[in-house]
Amino acid sequence: MTPGVGSPWLWVGFTLAVFVMLALDLGVFHRKAHSVSHREALGWTMVWVSLALAFNAWIFFHFGSQHGLEFLTGYVIEYSLSIDNIFVFLLVFRYFAVPSTSQHRVLFWGILGAMVMRAGFILVGAVLIERFSWIIYVFGAFLVYTGYKMLSGGDVEVHPEKNPVVKLFRRFVPITSHYEGSRMTVRQHGKLLATPLLLVLVVIEGTDLVFAVDSIPAIFAVTHDPFIVYTSNICAILGLRSLYFLLEGAMNKFHYLKVGLGIVLSFVGVKMLISGYWHIPILGSLGFIVVTLASSIAASLYRPLPEPATDIPVNPGGTADPMHRKGHHK
């Protein structure tokens, strides 16, 4: 007998498979810290997308087209919303002048932490929807508001020096003033110290926590099945690192993508708000999302904007004292 979608064995099996892939990624393919080239990033992006689609095909075969379409729609939504994460990663790495050879290591541990946090969010969200059905309307209203902010030009701003988590971390954790390769802790004069790389990881985890508040309710608009929500979310997160290295130099080229994401979030929010009165077929939702995102990308390429000037402070020395720049004190 084929286990149900909510079978504990499926949760355990999927999670173990993910950890095996991550162990191979870090322990074999990226054992030595190095700068990730665009060619390598493209290859890994294709690998993670192919694995997600293969898992999607398995869901189609074992649980039917409805669950298969739910997974695919959730995956597309989450992978699309990860563009905002990538922009923040870029800002944080520039601000702290993180060496290119250490960025993959930070994103690896950041995504591992994100998986744990999002699994908790998903379980809590599923319980809330199960016990308080009206919460779906709260999620819907929140997504409509978030979509409106995107459409009105509200961008994500990152000010690490003002971040209370960063201030708290610096207050209680002694930090070295220089990077130590890809190490996050180092022992000096018998004392264990954090490196700036550990602080960068804290910032990455904190920003992902904020983005999870948007993305997870969006997937609950597609399906209330916790396993489908969990797996589609995790599969999208797994490809986030390679997508970052693939797009890091071309983020400004997709200036209309923010509009497309705003429309998608608003659509998903409206779908939640009217779910008790009118059901939008999952295939129709998937088609609308794909066409909207594809149109925003095409519009960006058709009407390119001049490269905007940036006022992001960058340490010219790369690894030279990222913790003590002008106007940035401990």
N, C-alpha and C positions, 0 to 999 in steps of 0.2 A: 504493500500500500504506500503510495506516495505521501510523504509528510506534508502537512499543511504549511501555508506560507508563514504562519507564526510558530512553527515547530522550534523548540529550543535547540535541536540538533542543527538546524539551518543557521541560527544565530551563531552558535559556537563554530560550526564549520566555516562560515564566511569570515568570521573574525580571525580564526587561525590562518586561513589562506591569506588574508591581508597582511598579518604579521610576518608570515613567511616571505611574501613578496618584498616587504619593507626591509627585512633582514638581508635578503639577497641584494637589494638595491644599495644599502649602505655598506654591508660587509663584503660584497664582492665587486659590484660594478662601480661603486664610488668609495672604495676603501681609502684611496688617496685623495686628499683635497686638491681640487683643480678648478680652473675656470671652465664653465660649461659653454661650449660653442653653440651657435645657432643650429648647426647640423646635428649635434648631439641632442639638443633640446627638441628639434623636430622629430628625431627618431624616437625619443622617449615619450613625446606627446602621442605619437601614433601607437606606441605600445600600450599606454594606459587607456587610450580611447578604444583600441581594439579589444582589450580585456573587458572593458565595461560593456561593449556591444556583444561580446561573446556571452557574458553573464546574462545580458538582456535576452539573448536568443534562448538561453537555458530556461529563463523564467517563462518566455513565450511557450516553449515546448512542454514544460511541466505544469504550468498553472494557467495557461490560456492567454488569449490576446488581450483581455482586459487588464490583467496584472502586468503583462508585458508593455502595454502602452502607458500604463501608469508609471512604471519604472523609467521608461524612455523619456516621458515628459518631465518627470522629476529630475532626471539626470541633466536634461537640456537646461532647465531652469537654474539648477544649482551651478552648473558649469558656466553659464552665462553670467550669473551674479558674481562669480569669482573674479570677474574683470576688476571690480572695485577693490577686492583684496590685493590684486596684482599692483594696482596703482599705489596703494598704501605701502606695500612691500618696497616698491621703488623709492618712495619718499623716505621711509625709515632707513633703508640701506644708504641712501645718499646723505641723510642727515648725520648718521653715525660713521660715515665713511667706511663701511664694512668692506673688507677686501673681497674681490670677486671669487677668490679661492675658498672663502669661508661661507659664502651665501647659501650654497646647497645644503651644508650641514645645519645651518640655522633653520632653513625651511623644512628640512627633514624632521627635526625635533618639534618644530612648530606645528607641523601637520599631524604628528603623532599626538600632541597634546590636544589639537583641535578635534581629532577623532573621539577622544575620551569625553571632552566637553559636549560635543554635539550629540553623542550617544545619550548622555544624561538629559540634554534638552529634549530630545526626541521622545524619550520614555516619559518625561514629565508632561510634554505636550499631548501625548497619546492618552495619558491618564486623565488630563483635564478635559479633553474632548469627549472621552467616554463618560465621565461623571457630570460634566457641565456642558451640555451640547451648545448652549448659547455662546460659549467662548469662541466658537468659530466666527461669529459676527465681530467680536473684538479683534481677532486676528485680521479679518477682512478689512475693517476700518483702518487698522494700523498700516496695512500694506497699501491701501489707497492713499493714505497720507504720505507714506514713504515714496510712493511713485510720483505724487504731486511735487514733493521736494526735489526729486531728480529732474522732473520736467521743467521746474522753475529755476533750474541752474544751481541747486544746492549741492556743492561738492564736499567731499570728505576732506577735512583739514586735520593735519597731524602736527601737534606741537608737543614733542616729547618732553621739553623742558617744563611744560605746564601740567603734564600728566601726573595725577596724584599717585598712581602706582609706581611711576619712575621715581618720584620724590621719596616715597616710602622705601623703595628698594635701596636707593642710595643712602638713606639715613641709617638703615640697619645692616646693610651688606657692604663690607669693604671691597672696593673695586680698584683694579690696577688702572693706570693711565694709558697703557698701550695694549694692543691686541697681542695675543700669544698664539699665533697660528690659528688653528681651528679649535683650540681648547677653550672651554667655558669656565674652568677653574684652574688655579695654579697655586702652588705652595711656594711662598717666599719667606725666608728667615723663619721657617717653622710655622708660619701662619697661612691658613687657607684663604685665598682671595678669589673673588669672581673677576672675570675679565669683562670688558665691554660687550663681548659677544653674548654673554648670559643676559645682560641688560637688554640687548636687542631682541633676544628671544622672548623676554617678558613683555616687551612692547608688541611684538608680533602676536603673542597669545591674547593680549588684551584687546587688540583691534579685531581679531577673529571672533572674540566673544561678542563684540558689538555687531558684526556682520551676521552672526548666527541668528540674532534676534529677527533679522529680515528674512533670511533664506529658509529657515526651517518652517515658519508658518506658511510660506509660499508653497512648499511641497505638500503640506497638509491640505491645501486646496485641491490637490490632484488626487490624493488617496489618504484614507485614515489608517491604512495598514502600516503598523510601525516598522515591519521588516522591509517593506518597499521603500518607505521614507528613509530608513537607516542605510540600506545598501545603495540607493541612488545618490544619497548625500556623500557617503564615504567614497564611492567610485569617482565622483566629481572631485573630491578633495585630493585623491591620490594623483590626479593629473595636474594639480595646481602648480607644483614646482616646475615641471617641464614647460608648462604654459607661460609661467613667469619669464623664464630664460628665453623663450621663443619670442615673446612680445615686449620685453623690457625696452628695446630700442625703438618700438613703433607705437607706443601707447597714444601719442598725440595724433596719429594718423586716423584713429577711429573716434573722432570727436562727436559723431552723432550716435555712437553706441550708448551713451548715457541716456539719450532720449528714448532709444529702443528699450533699454532696461526699465526706464520709468513707465513706459506704456505697458510692458509685460507685468510689472508689479501691480499697476493699477487694474489691469485686466484680471489678474489672479485675485486681487482684493474684492473686486466687484463680483467675481464668480463665487467667492465665499459668502458675500452679503446676500446674494439672491439664491443661494443653494437650497433654501427651504421652499422656494416658489418655482424655480426653473432650473433644470439641470442642463448644463452645457456638456455635450459628449466629449469624452477624453480625446478622441481623434480631432475634433474641432479645436480644442484647446491647444493641442500639439501643433496643428497646422498654423494657427494664429501666432503662436510664439515663434516658430521657426521663420515664418514670413516676415514678422516684425523685426527680428534680429538681423536677418539677411538683408532686409531693406535698409536698416540703419548702417550696416557695414558698407553696402553698395553706395549709399549716399555719401558716406565719409570719403570713399575712394573717388567718387565722381566730383565732389566739391571739396578738395583739400584746402585746409587752412594753413596759413604761414606758421612756422614753428614758434610757439610762444616763448617769451623770455622767462627764465626761471629765477626765483630769488631764494631757492633752496640752498642753505649754506653747505658747502662741500669742502672737506678738508683736502687741500691739494696734495698733501703727502700720502694720502691713502690710508696708511696705518700709523701715521705719526700723531700721537696724542689726540684721539678723537674725543676725549673727555674734557679737554681744557681749551676750547676755542673762544674767540672773542664773543663776548655776550652770552657765554654758556658756561656757568660756573656750577660747581657741586653745591 
